Amino acid sequence: DYGSILIITQTVLVFSLLAGFRYDKMPAAVAKLVSKISELSLGAYLCSWVFDQMIYPRLNATGLSMTEKWLWSPVIVAAILTGSLVAAWMIDGVYCVTVKPLVDRYLSKTAR
C-alpha cells in the first residue's frame, strides 16, 4: 500500500539520500547520471504505480509459485524502475518545453 507508514518512511529516506550526495567527489559522468536520477526520482516514484499496475497483475496470473516469482523479482524491479525513469524523463521534457517557459516568463514579470 503506497500510503503505509513503511513506504512513506522508505520514500523519504531514499529522496534524502539522493538529495544528500556529494557530487564534487564523484567522476563527472557518474555525478551527472546520479544528479539526473535524483531530479527524476519523485516523478519516477509517482509513475511507478502505473507500471506496477501493468506488471504485477500479469505476474499473478501466471500461476507461478512465490519462489518462482521471487526469482523473477530482479527483472521485474528493473523493468518497473526503467519504465518509471523513462516516463518521468519524458514528462520532465514536456514540462521543460511547454510549462516551464511560461512559468519563468510570469515569474520574471512579477519579480520586477
Distance bins in CASP14 RR format, pairs under 12 A and 6 or more apart:
PFRMAT RR
TARGET T0000
AUTHOR 0000-0000-0000
RMODE 2
METHOD distances of the structure
MODEL  1
1 7 1 0 0 1 0 0 0 0 0 0 0
1 8 0 0 0 0 0 1 0 0 0 0 0
1 49 0 0 0 0 0 1 0 0 0 0 0
1 52 0 0 0 0 0 1 0 0 0 0 0
2 8 0 0 0 0 1 0 0 0 0 0 0
2 10 0 0 0 0 0 1 0 0 0 0 0
2 11 0 0 0 0 1 0 0 0 0 0 0
2 45 0 0 0 0 1 0 0 0 0 0 0
2 46 0 0 0 0 1 0 0 0 0 0 0
2 48 0 0 0 0 1 0 0 0 0 0 0
2 49 1 0 0 1 0 0 0 0 0 0 0
2 52 0 0 0 0 1 0 0 0 0 0 0
2 53 0 0 0 0 0 1 0 0 0 0 0
3 9 0 0 0 0 0 1 0 0 0 0 0
3 10 0 0 0 0 0 1 0 0 0 0 0
3 11 0 0 0 0 1 0 0 0 0 0 0
3 49 0 0 0 0 0 1 0 0 0 0 0
4 10 0 0 0 0 1 0 0 0 0 0 0
4 11 0 0 0 0 0 1 0 0 0 0 0
5 11 0 0 0 0 0 1 0 0 0 0 0
5 12 0 0 0 0 0 1 0 0 0 0 0
6 12 0 0 0 0 0 1 0 0 0 0 0
6 13 0 0 0 0 0 1 0 0 0 0 0
7 13 0 0 0 0 0 1 0 0 0 0 0
7 14 0 0 0 0 0 1 0 0 0 0 0
7 45 0 0 0 0 1 0 0 0 0 0 0
7 48 0 0 0 0 0 1 0 0 0 0 0
7 49 0 0 0 0 0 1 0 0 0 0 0
7 52 0 0 0 0 0 1 0 0 0 0 0
8 14 0 0 0 0 0 1 0 0 0 0 0
8 15 0 0 0 0 0 1 0 0 0 0 0
8 45 0 0 0 0 0 1 0 0 0 0 0
9 15 0 0 0 0 0 1 0 0 0 0 0
9 16 0 0 0 0 0 1 0 0 0 0 0
10 16 0 0 0 0 0 1 0 0 0 0 0
10 17 0 0 0 0 0 1 0 0 0 0 0
10 45 0 0 0 0 0 1 0 0 0 0 0
11 17 0 0 0 0 0 1 0 0 0 0 0
11 18 0 0 0 0 0 1 0 0 0 0 0
11 41 0 0 0 0 1 0 0 0 0 0 0
11 42 0 0 0 0 1 0 0 0 0 0 0
11 43 0 0 0 0 0 1 0 0 0 0 0
11 44 0 0 0 0 0 1 0 0 0 0 0
11 45 1 0 0 1 0 0 0 0 0 0 0
11 46 0 0 0 0 0 1 0 0 0 0 0
11 48 0 0 0 0 0 1 0 0 0 0 0
12 18 0 0 0 0 0 1 0 0 0 0 0
12 19 0 0 0 0 0 1 0 0 0 0 0
12 41 0 0 0 0 0 1 0 0 0 0 0
12 42 0 0 0 0 0 1 0 0 0 0 0
12 45 0 0 0 0 0 1 0 0 0 0 0
13 19 0 0 0 0 0 1 0 0 0 0 0
13 20 0 0 0 0 0 1 0 0 0 0 0
13 41 0 0 0 0 0 1 0 0 0 0 0
14 20 0 0 0 0 0 1 0 0 0 0 0
14 21 0 0 0 0 0 1 0 0 0 0 0
14 37 0 0 0 0 0 1 0 0 0 0 0
14 38 0 0 0 0 0 1 0 0 0 0 0
14 41 1 0 0 1 0 0 0 0 0 0 0
14 42 0 0 0 0 0 1 0 0 0 0 0
14 44 0 0 0 0 0 1 0 0 0 0 0
14 45 0 0 0 0 1 0 0 0 0 0 0
14 48 0 0 0 0 0 1 0 0 0 0 0
14 81 0 0 0 0 0 1 0 0 0 0 0
15 21 0 0 0 0 0 1 0 0 0 0 0
15 37 0 0 0 0 0 1 0 0 0 0 0
15 38 0 0 0 0 1 0 0 0 0 0 0
15 39 0 0 0 0 0 1 0 0 0 0 0
15 40 0 0 0 0 0 1 0 0 0 0 0
15 41 1 0 0 1 0 0 0 0 0 0 0
15 42 1 0 0 1 0 0 0 0 0 0 0
15 43 0 0 0 0 0 1 0 0 0 0 0
15 44 0 0 0 0 0 1 0 0 0 0 0
15 45 0 0 0 0 1 0 0 0 0 0 0
15 46 0 0 0 0 0 1 0 0 0 0 0
16 38 0 0 0 0 0 1 0 0 0 0 0
16 41 0 0 0 0 0 1 0 0 0 0 0
17 34 0 0 0 0 0 1 0 0 0 0 0
17 37 0 0 0 0 0 1 0 0 0 0 0
17 38 0 0 0 0 1 0 0 0 0 0 0
17 41 0 0 0 0 1 0 0 0 0 0 0
18 33 0 0 0 0 0 1 0 0 0 0 0
18 34 1 0 0 1 0 0 0 0 0 0 0
18 35 0 0 0 0 1 0 0 0 0 0 0
18 36 0 0 0 0 0 1 0 0 0 0 0
18 37 1 0 0 1 0 0 0 0 0 0 0
18 38 1 0 1 0 0 0 0 0 0 0 0
18 39 0 0 0 0 1 0 0 0 0 0 0
18 40 0 0 0 0 1 0 0 0 0 0 0
18 41 1 0 1 0 0 0 0 0 0 0 0
18 42 0 0 0 0 1 0 0 0 0 0 0
18 44 0 0 0 0 0 1 0 0 0 0 0
18 45 0 0 0 0 0 1 0 0 0 0 0
19 34 0 0 0 0 0 1 0 0 0 0 0
19 35 0 0 0 0 0 1 0 0 0 0 0
19 37 0 0 0 0 0 1 0 0 0 0 0
19 38 1 0 0 1 0 0 0 0 0 0 0
19 39 0 0 0 0 0 1 0 0 0 0 0
19 41 0 0 0 0 1 0 0 0 0 0 0
19 42 0 0 0 0 0 1 0 0 0 0 0
20 34 0 0 0 0 0 1 0 0 0 0 0
20 35 0 0 0 0 0 1 0 0 0 0 0
20 38 0 0 0 0 1 0 0 0 0 0 0
20 41 0 0 0 0 0 1 0 0 0 0 0
21 30 0 0 0 0 1 0 0 0 0 0 0
21 31 0 0 0 0 1 0 0 0 0 0 0
21 32 0 0 0 0 0 1 0 0 0 0 0
21 33 0 0 0 0 0 1 0 0 0 0 0
21 34 1 0 1 0 0 0 0 0 0 0 0
21 35 1 0 0 1 0 0 0 0 0 0 0
21 36 0 0 0 0 0 1 0 0 0 0 0
21 37 0 0 0 0 1 0 0 0 0 0 0
21 38 1 0 0 1 0 0 0 0 0 0 0
21 39 0 0 0 0 0 1 0 0 0 0 0
21 41 0 0 0 0 0 1 0 0 0 0 0
22 30 0 0 0 0 0 1 0 0 0 0 0
22 31 0 0 0 0 1 0 0 0 0 0 0
22 34 0 0 0 0 0 1 0 0 0 0 0
22 35 0 0 0 0 0 1 0 0 0 0 0
23 29 0 0 0 0 0 1 0 0 0 0 0
23 30 0 0 0 0 1 0 0 0 0 0 0
23 31 1 0 1 0 0 0 0 0 0 0 0
23 32 0 0 0 0 1 0 0 0 0 0 0
23 33 0 0 0 0 0 1 0 0 0 0 0
23 34 1 0 0 1 0 0 0 0 0 0 0
23 35 1 0 0 1 0 0 0 0 0 0 0
23 36 0 0 0 0 0 1 0 0 0 0 0
23 37 0 0 0 0 0 1 0 0 0 0 0
23 38 0 0 0 0 1 0 0 0 0 0 0
24 30 0 0 0 0 0 1 0 0 0 0 0
24 31 1 0 0 1 0 0 0 0 0 0 0
24 34 0 0 0 0 0 1 0 0 0 0 0
24 35 0 0 0 0 0 1 0 0 0 0 0
25 31 0 0 0 0 1 0 0 0 0 0 0
25 34 0 0 0 0 0 1 0 0 0 0 0
26 32 0 0 0 0 1 0 0 0 0 0 0
26 33 0 0 0 0 1 0 0 0 0 0 0
26 34 1 0 0 1 0 0 0 0 0 0 0
26 35 0 0 0 0 1 0 0 0 0 0 0
26 38 0 0 0 0 0 1 0 0 0 0 0
27 33 0 0 0 0 1 0 0 0 0 0 0
27 34 0 0 0 0 0 1 0 0 0 0 0
28 34 0 0 0 0 0 1 0 0 0 0 0
28 35 0 0 0 0 0 1 0 0 0 0 0
29 35 0 0 0 0 0 1 0 0 0 0 0
29 36 0 0 0 0 0 1 0 0 0 0 0
30 36 0 0 0 0 0 1 0 0 0 0 0
30 37 0 0 0 0 0 1 0 0 0 0 0
31 37 0 0 0 0 0 1 0 0 0 0 0
31 38 0 0 0 0 0 1 0 0 0 0 0
32 38 0 0 0 0 0 1 0 0 0 0 0
32 39 0 0 0 0 0 1 0 0 0 0 0
33 39 0 0 0 0 0 1 0 0 0 0 0
33 40 0 0 0 0 0 1 0 0 0 0 0
33 85 0 0 0 0 0 1 0 0 0 0 0
34 40 0 0 0 0 0 1 0 0 0 0 0
34 41 0 0 0 0 0 1 0 0 0 0 0
35 41 0 0 0 0 0 1 0 0 0 0 0
36 44 0 0 0 0 0 1 0 0 0 0 0
36 85 0 0 0 0 1 0 0 0 0 0 0
36 88 0 0 0 0 0 1 0 0 0 0 0
36 89 0 0 0 0 1 0 0 0 0 0 0
36 92 0 0 0 0 1 0 0 0 0 0 0
36 93 0 0 0 0 0 1 0 0 0 0 0
37 43 0 0 0 0 0 1 0 0 0 0 0
37 44 0 0 0 0 1 0 0 0 0 0 0
37 45 0 0 0 0 0 1 0 0 0 0 0
37 81 0 0 0 0 1 0 0 0 0 0 0
37 82 0 0 0 0 0 1 0 0 0 0 0
37 84 0 0 0 0 0 1 0 0 0 0 0
37 85 1 0 0 1 0 0 0 0 0 0 0
37 86 0 0 0 0 0 1 0 0 0 0 0
37 88 0 0 0 0 1 0 0 0 0 0 0
37 89 0 0 0 0 1 0 0 0 0 0 0
37 92 0 0 0 0 0 1 0 0 0 0 0
38 44 0 0 0 0 0 1 0 0 0 0 0
38 45 0 0 0 0 0 1 0 0 0 0 0
38 85 0 0 0 0 0 1 0 0 0 0 0
38 88 0 0 0 0 0 1 0 0 0 0 0
39 85 0 0 0 0 0 1 0 0 0 0 0
39 88 0 0 0 0 1 0 0 0 0 0 0
39 89 0 0 0 0 1 0 0 0 0 0 0
39 91 0 0 0 0 0 1 0 0 0 0 0
39 92 1 0 0 1 0 0 0 0 0 0 0
39 93 0 0 0 0 0 1 0 0 0 0 0
39 95 0 0 0 0 0 1 0 0 0 0 0
39 96 0 0 0 0 0 1 0 0 0 0 0
40 46 0 0 0 0 0 1 0 0 0 0 0
40 47 0 0 0 0 1 0 0 0 0 0 0
40 48 0 0 0 0 0 1 0 0 0 0 0
40 81 0 0 0 0 0 1 0 0 0 0 0
40 82 0 0 0 0 0 1 0 0 0 0 0
40 83 0 0 0 0 0 1 0 0 0 0 0
40 84 0 0 0 0 1 0 0 0 0 0 0
40 85 1 0 1 0 0 0 0 0 0 0 0
40 86 0 0 0 0 1 0 0 0 0 0 0
40 87 0 0 0 0 1 0 0 0 0 0 0
40 88 1 0 1 0 0 0 0 0 0 0 0
40 89 1 0 1 0 0 0 0 0 0 0 0
40 90 0 0 0 0 0 1 0 0 0 0 0
40 91 0 0 0 0 1 0 0 0 0 0 0
40 92 1 0 0 1 0 0 0 0 0 0 0
40 93 0 0 0 0 0 1 0 0 0 0 0
40 95 0 0 0 0 0 1 0 0 0 0 0
41 47 0 0 0 0 0 1 0 0 0 0 0
41 48 0 0 0 0 0 1 0 0 0 0 0
41 81 0 0 0 0 0 1 0 0 0 0 0
41 84 0 0 0 0 1 0 0 0 0 0 0
41 85 0 0 0 0 1 0 0 0 0 0 0
41 88 1 0 0 1 0 0 0 0 0 0 0
41 89 0 0 0 0 0 1 0 0 0 0 0
41 92 0 0 0 0 0 1 0 0 0 0 0
42 48 0 0 0 0 0 1 0 0 0 0 0
42 84 0 0 0 0 0 1 0 0 0 0 0
42 85 0 0 0 0 0 1 0 0 0 0 0
42 88 1 0 0 1 0 0 0 0 0 0 0
42 91 0 0 0 0 0 1 0 0 0 0 0
42 92 0 0 0 0 0 1 0 0 0 0 0
43 49 0 0 0 0 0 1 0 0 0 0 0
43 50 0 0 0 0 0 1 0 0 0 0 0
43 83 0 0 0 0 0 1 0 0 0 0 0
43 84 1 0 0 1 0 0 0 0 0 0 0
43 85 0 0 0 0 1 0 0 0 0 0 0
43 86 0 0 0 0 0 1 0 0 0 0 0
43 87 1 0 0 1 0 0 0 0 0 0 0
43 88 1 0 1 0 0 0 0 0 0 0 0
43 89 0 0 0 0 1 0 0 0 0 0 0
43 90 0 0 0 0 0 1 0 0 0 0 0
43 91 1 0 0 1 0 0 0 0 0 0 0
43 92 1 0 0 1 0 0 0 0 0 0 0
43 93 0 0 0 0 0 1 0 0 0 0 0
43 95 0 0 0 0 0 1 0 0 0 0 0
44 50 0 0 0 0 0 1 0 0 0 0 0
44 51 0 0 0 0 1 0 0 0 0 0 0
44 80 0 0 0 0 1 0 0 0 0 0 0
44 81 1 0 0 1 0 0 0 0 0 0 0
44 82 0 0 0 0 1 0 0 0 0 0 0
44 83 0 0 0 0 1 0 0 0 0 0 0
44 84 1 0 1 0 0 0 0 0 0 0 0
44 85 1 0 1 0 0 0 0 0 0 0 0
44 86 0 0 0 0 1 0 0 0 0 0 0
44 87 1 0 0 1 0 0 0 0 0 0 0
44 88 1 0 1 0 0 0 0 0 0 0 0
44 89 0 0 0 0 1 0 0 0 0 0 0
44 90 0 0 0 0 0 1 0 0 0 0 0
44 91 0 0 0 0 1 0 0 0 0 0 0
44 92 0 0 0 0 0 1 0 0 0 0 0
45 51 0 0 0 0 0 1 0 0 0 0 0
45 52 0 0 0 0 0 1 0 0 0 0 0
45 80 0 0 0 0 0 1 0 0 0 0 0
45 81 0 0 0 0 0 1 0 0 0 0 0
45 84 1 0 0 1 0 0 0 0 0 0 0
45 85 0 0 0 0 0 1 0 0 0 0 0
45 87 0 0 0 0 0 1 0 0 0 0 0
45 88 0 0 0 0 1 0 0 0 0 0 0
46 52 0 0 0 0 0 1 0 0 0 0 0
46 84 0 0 0 0 1 0 0 0 0 0 0
46 85 0 0 0 0 0 1 0 0 0 0 0
46 87 0 0 0 0 1 0 0 0 0 0 0
46 88 1 0 0 1 0 0 0 0 0 0 0
46 91 0 0 0 0 1 0 0 0 0 0 0
46 92 0 0 0 0 0 1 0 0 0 0 0
47 53 0 0 0 0 0 1 0 0 0 0 0
47 54 0 0 0 0 0 1 0 0 0 0 0
47 80 0 0 0 0 1 0 0 0 0 0 0
47 81 0 0 0 0 0 1 0 0 0 0 0
47 82 0 0 0 0 0 1 0 0 0 0 0
47 83 1 0 0 1 0 0 0 0 0 0 0
47 84 1 0 1 0 0 0 0 0 0 0 0
47 85 0 0 0 0 1 0 0 0 0 0 0
47 86 0 0 0 0 1 0 0 0 0 0 0
47 87 1 0 1 0 0 0 0 0 0 0 0
47 88 1 0 1 0 0 0 0 0 0 0 0
47 89 0 0 0 0 1 0 0 0 0 0 0
47 90 0 0 0 0 1 0 0 0 0 0 0
47 91 1 0 0 1 0 0 0 0 0 0 0
47 92 0 0 0 0 0 1 0 0 0 0 0
48 54 0 0 0 0 0 1 0 0 0 0 0
48 55 0 0 0 0 0 1 0 0 0 0 0
48 56 0 0 0 0 0 1 0 0 0 0 0
48 76 0 0 0 0 0 1 0 0 0 0 0
48 77 0 0 0 0 1 0 0 0 0 0 0
48 79 0 0 0 0 0 1 0 0 0 0 0
48 80 1 0 1 0 0 0 0 0 0 0 0
48 81 1 0 0 1 0 0 0 0 0 0 0
48 82 0 0 0 0 0 1 0 0 0 0 0
48 83 0 0 0 0 1 0 0 0 0 0 0
48 84 1 0 1 0 0 0 0 0 0 0 0
48 85 0 0 0 0 1 0 0 0 0 0 0
48 86 0 0 0 0 0 1 0 0 0 0 0
48 87 0 0 0 0 1 0 0 0 0 0 0
48 88 0 0 0 0 1 0 0 0 0 0 0
49 55 0 0 0 0 0 1 0 0 0 0 0
49 56 0 0 0 0 0 1 0 0 0 0 0
49 80 0 0 0 0 1 0 0 0 0 0 0
49 83 0 0 0 0 0 1 0 0 0 0 0
49 84 0 0 0 0 1 0 0 0 0 0 0
49 87 0 0 0 0 0 1 0 0 0 0 0
50 56 0 0 0 0 0 1 0 0 0 0 0
50 80 0 0 0 0 1 0 0 0 0 0 0
50 83 0 0 0 0 1 0 0 0 0 0 0
50 84 1 0 0 1 0 0 0 0 0 0 0
50 86 0 0 0 0 0 1 0 0 0 0 0
50 87 1 0 0 1 0 0 0 0 0 0 0
50 88 0 0 0 0 0 1 0 0 0 0 0
50 91 0 0 0 0 0 1 0 0 0 0 0
51 57 0 0 0 0 0 1 0 0 0 0 0
51 58 0 0 0 0 0 1 0 0 0 0 0
51 59 0 0 0 0 0 1 0 0 0 0 0
51 76 0 0 0 0 1 0 0 0 0 0 0
51 77 0 0 0 0 0 1 0 0 0 0 0
51 78 0 0 0 0 0 1 0 0 0 0 0
51 79 1 0 0 1 0 0 0 0 0 0 0
51 80 1 0 1 0 0 0 0 0 0 0 0
51 81 0 0 0 0 1 0 0 0 0 0 0
51 82 0 0 0 0 1 0 0 0 0 0 0
51 83 1 0 1 0 0 0 0 0 0 0 0
51 84 1 0 1 0 0 0 0 0 0 0 0
51 85 0 0 0 0 0 1 0 0 0 0 0
51 86 0 0 0 0 1 0 0 0 0 0 0
51 87 1 0 0 1 0 0 0 0 0 0 0
51 88 0 0 0 0 0 1 0 0 0 0 0
52 58 0 0 0 0 0 1 0 0 0 0 0
52 59 0 0 0 0 0 1 0 0 0 0 0
52 60 0 0 0 0 0 1 0 0 0 0 0
52 76 0 0 0 0 1 0 0 0 0 0 0
52 77 0 0 0 0 0 1 0 0 0 0 0
52 79 0 0 0 0 0 1 0 0 0 0 0
52 80 1 0 0 1 0 0 0 0 0 0 0
52 81 0 0 0 0 0 1 0 0 0 0 0
52 83 0 0 0 0 0 1 0 0 0 0 0
52 84 0 0 0 0 1 0 0 0 0 0 0
53 59 0 0 0 0 0 1 0 0 0 0 0
53 60 0 0 0 0 0 1 0 0 0 0 0
53 80 0 0 0 0 0 1 0 0 0 0 0
53 84 0 0 0 0 0 1 0 0 0 0 0
54 76 0 0 0 0 0 1 0 0 0 0 0
54 79 0 0 0 0 1 0 0 0 0 0 0
54 80 0 0 0 0 1 0 0 0 0 0 0
54 83 0 0 0 0 1 0 0 0 0 0 0
54 84 0 0 0 0 0 1 0 0 0 0 0
54 87 0 0 0 0 0 1 0 0 0 0 0
55 61 0 0 0 0 0 1 0 0 0 0 0
55 62 0 0 0 0 0 1 0 0 0 0 0
55 69 0 0 0 0 0 1 0 0 0 0 0
55 72 0 0 0 0 0 1 0 0 0 0 0
55 73 0 0 0 0 0 1 0 0 0 0 0
55 75 0 0 0 0 1 0 0 0 0 0 0
55 76 1 0 1 0 0 0 0 0 0 0 0
55 77 0 0 0 0 1 0 0 0 0 0 0
55 78 0 0 0 0 0 1 0 0 0 0 0
55 79 1 0 0 1 0 0 0 0 0 0 0
55 80 1 0 0 1 0 0 0 0 0 0 0
55 81 0 0 0 0 0 1 0 0 0 0 0
55 82 0 0 0 0 0 1 0 0 0 0 0
55 83 0 0 0 0 1 0 0 0 0 0 0
55 84 0 0 0 0 0 1 0 0 0 0 0
56 62 0 0 0 0 0 1 0 0 0 0 0
56 69 0 0 0 0 1 0 0 0 0 0 0
56 72 0 0 0 0 0 1 0 0 0 0 0
56 73 0 0 0 0 0 1 0 0 0 0 0
56 76 1 0 0 1 0 0 0 0 0 0 0
56 77 0 0 0 0 0 1 0 0 0 0 0
56 79 0 0 0 0 0 1 0 0 0 0 0
56 80 0 0 0 0 1 0 0 0 0 0 0
57 63 0 0 0 0 0 1 0 0 0 0 0
58 64 0 0 0 0 0 1 0 0 0 0 0
58 69 0 0 0 0 0 1 0 0 0 0 0
58 72 0 0 0 0 0 1 0 0 0 0 0
58 76 0 0 0 0 1 0 0 0 0 0 0
58 79 0 0 0 0 0 1 0 0 0 0 0
59 65 0 0 0 0 0 1 0 0 0 0 0
59 66 0 0 0 0 0 1 0 0 0 0 0
59 68 0 0 0 0 1 0 0 0 0 0 0
59 69 1 0 0 1 0 0 0 0 0 0 0
59 70 0 0 0 0 0 1 0 0 0 0 0
59 71 0 0 0 0 0 1 0 0 0 0 0
59 72 1 0 0 1 0 0 0 0 0 0 0
59 73 0 0 0 0 1 0 0 0 0 0 0
59 75 0 0 0 0 0 1 0 0 0 0 0
59 76 1 0 0 1 0 0 0 0 0 0 0
59 77 0 0 0 0 0 1 0 0 0 0 0
59 79 0 0 0 0 0 1 0 0 0 0 0
59 80 0 0 0 0 0 1 0 0 0 0 0
60 66 0 0 0 0 0 1 0 0 0 0 0
60 68 0 0 0 0 0 1 0 0 0 0 0
60 69 0 0 0 0 1 0 0 0 0 0 0
60 72 0 0 0 0 0 1 0 0 0 0 0
60 76 0 0 0 0 0 1 0 0 0 0 0
61 69 0 0 0 0 0 1 0 0 0 0 0
62 68 0 0 0 0 1 0 0 0 0 0 0
62 69 0 0 0 0 1 0 0 0 0 0 0
62 72 0 0 0 0 1 0 0 0 0 0 0
62 76 0 0 0 0 0 1 0 0 0 0 0
63 69 0 0 0 0 1 0 0 0 0 0 0
63 72 0 0 0 0 0 1 0 0 0 0 0
64 70 0 0 0 0 1 0 0 0 0 0 0
64 71 0 0 0 0 1 0 0 0 0 0 0
64 72 1 0 0 1 0 0 0 0 0 0 0
64 73 0 0 0 0 0 1 0 0 0 0 0
64 76 0 0 0 0 0 1 0 0 0 0 0
65 71 0 0 0 0 1 0 0 0 0 0 0
65 72 0 0 0 0 0 1 0 0 0 0 0
66 72 0 0 0 0 0 1 0 0 0 0 0
66 73 0 0 0 0 0 1 0 0 0 0 0
67 73 0 0 0 0 0 1 0 0 0 0 0
68 75 0 0 0 0 0 1 0 0 0 0 0
68 76 0 0 0 0 0 1 0 0 0 0 0
69 75 0 0 0 0 0 1 0 0 0 0 0
69 76 0 0 0 0 1 0 0 0 0 0 0
69 77 0 0 0 0 0 1 0 0 0 0 0
70 76 0 0 0 0 0 1 0 0 0 0 0
70 77 0 0 0 0 0 1 0 0 0 0 0
72 78 0 0 0 0 0 1 0 0 0 0 0
72 79 0 0 0 0 1 0 0 0 0 0 0
72 80 0 0 0 0 0 1 0 0 0 0 0
73 79 0 0 0 0 0 1 0 0 0 0 0
73 80 0 0 0 0 0 1 0 0 0 0 0
73 81 0 0 0 0 0 1 0 0 0 0 0
74 80 0 0 0 0 0 1 0 0 0 0 0
74 81 0 0 0 0 0 1 0 0 0 0 0
75 81 0 0 0 0 0 1 0 0 0 0 0
75 82 0 0 0 0 0 1 0 0 0 0 0
76 82 0 0 0 0 0 1 0 0 0 0 0
76 83 0 0 0 0 0 1 0 0 0 0 0
77 83 0 0 0 0 0 1 0 0 0 0 0
77 84 0 0 0 0 0 1 0 0 0 0 0
78 84 0 0 0 0 0 1 0 0 0 0 0
78 85 0 0 0 0 0 1 0 0 0 0 0
79 85 0 0 0 0 0 1 0 0 0 0 0
79 86 0 0 0 0 0 1 0 0 0 0 0
80 86 0 0 0 0 0 1 0 0 0 0 0
80 87 0 0 0 0 0 1 0 0 0 0 0
81 87 0 0 0 0 0 1 0 0 0 0 0
81 88 0 0 0 0 0 1 0 0 0 0 0
82 88 0 0 0 0 0 1 0 0 0 0 0
82 89 0 0 0 0 0 1 0 0 0 0 0
83 89 0 0 0 0 1 0 0 0 0 0 0
83 90 0 0 0 0 1 0 0 0 0 0 0
83 91 0 0 0 0 0 1 0 0 0 0 0
84 90 0 0 0 0 0 1 0 0 0 0 0
84 91 0 0 0 0 0 1 0 0 0 0 0
85 91 0 0 0 0 0 1 0 0 0 0 0
85 92 0 0 0 0 0 1 0 0 0 0 0
86 92 0 0 0 0 0 1 0 0 0 0 0
86 93 0 0 0 0 0 1 0 0 0 0 0
87 93 0 0 0 0 0 1 0 0 0 0 0
87 94 0 0 0 0 0 1 0 0 0 0 0
88 94 0 0 0 0 0 1 0 0 0 0 0
88 95 0 0 0 0 0 1 0 0 0 0 0
89 95 0 0 0 0 0 1 0 0 0 0 0
89 96 0 0 0 0 0 1 0 0 0 0 0
90 96 0 0 0 0 0 1 0 0 0 0 0
90 97 0 0 0 0 0 1 0 0 0 0 0
91 97 0 0 0 0 0 1 0 0 0 0 0
91 98 0 0 0 0 0 1 0 0 0 0 0
91 99 0 0 0 0 0 1 0 0 0 0 0
91 100 0 0 0 0 0 1 0 0 0 0 0
92 98 0 0 0 0 0 1 0 0 0 0 0
92 99 0 0 0 0 0 1 0 0 0 0 0
92 100 0 0 0 0 1 0 0 0 0 0 0
93 99 0 0 0 0 1 0 0 0 0 0 0
93 100 0 0 0 0 1 0 0 0 0 0 0
93 101 0 0 0 0 0 1 0 0 0 0 0
94 100 0 0 0 0 1 0 0 0 0 0 0
94 101 0 0 0 0 0 1 0 0 0 0 0
95 101 0 0 0 0 1 0 0 0 0 0 0
95 102 0 0 0 0 0 1 0 0 0 0 0
95 103 0 0 0 0 1 0 0 0 0 0 0
95 104 0 0 0 0 0 1 0 0 0 0 0
96 102 0 0 0 0 0 1 0 0 0 0 0
96 103 0 0 0 0 0 1 0 0 0 0 0
96 104 0 0 0 0 0 1 0 0 0 0 0
98 104 0 0 0 0 0 1 0 0 0 0 0
99 105 0 0 0 0 0 1 0 0 0 0 0
99 106 0 0 0 0 0 1 0 0 0 0 0
100 106 0 0 0 0 0 1 0 0 0 0 0
100 107 0 0 0 0 0 1 0 0 0 0 0
101 107 0 0 0 0 0 1 0 0 0 0 0
101 108 0 0 0 0 0 1 0 0 0 0 0
102 108 0 0 0 0 0 1 0 0 0 0 0
102 109 0 0 0 0 0 1 0 0 0 0 0
103 109 0 0 0 0 0 1 0 0 0 0 0
103 110 0 0 0 0 0 1 0 0 0 0 0
104 110 0 0 0 0 0 1 0 0 0 0 0
104 111 0 0 0 0 0 1 0 0 0 0 0
105 111 0 0 0 0 0 1 0 0 0 0 0
105 112 0 0 0 0 0 1 0 0 0 0 0
106 112 0 0 0 0 0 1 0 0 0 0 0
END
